[in-house]
């Protein structure tokens, strides 16, 4: 599968090819929690040099509690990796994907 070569992402893709998606905007902790209260989201981890890692929709709430939530950077303007758990953090953005009904949350990994 195609690897991520630069950030920010301009498009999304998965193992089957391009995904019709448009960037809605950046998410902070409160806006992401609000989105999750509306229903399941599809998480994707973006890490330069690797293929996108898509989290199964059925795992979204567990993934939020155990991985995404604890590592979500509190401030998108400044990421302090020394203060981040395990030395890494995510910035989140929402993408609208057609024809899927659930939103996609891209977690950009900083380490």
Number of C-alpha atoms within 10 A of each C-alpha: 11 13 13 17 13 11 10 10 13 9 12 20 17 14 12 7 10 11 14 14 19 15 17 14 11 15 20 16 16 10 13 19 13 12 16 15 10 9 11 17 24 21 25 20 20 27 20 17 11 13 17 22 15 17 14 12 14 11 13 17 18 11 15 18 11 10 13 21 17 15 21 25 25 17 11 13 7 8 18 14 14 11 11 18 12 11 12 17 26 25 25 26 19 23 21 17 18 12 9 11 10 16 20 24 25 25 23 20 17 18 13
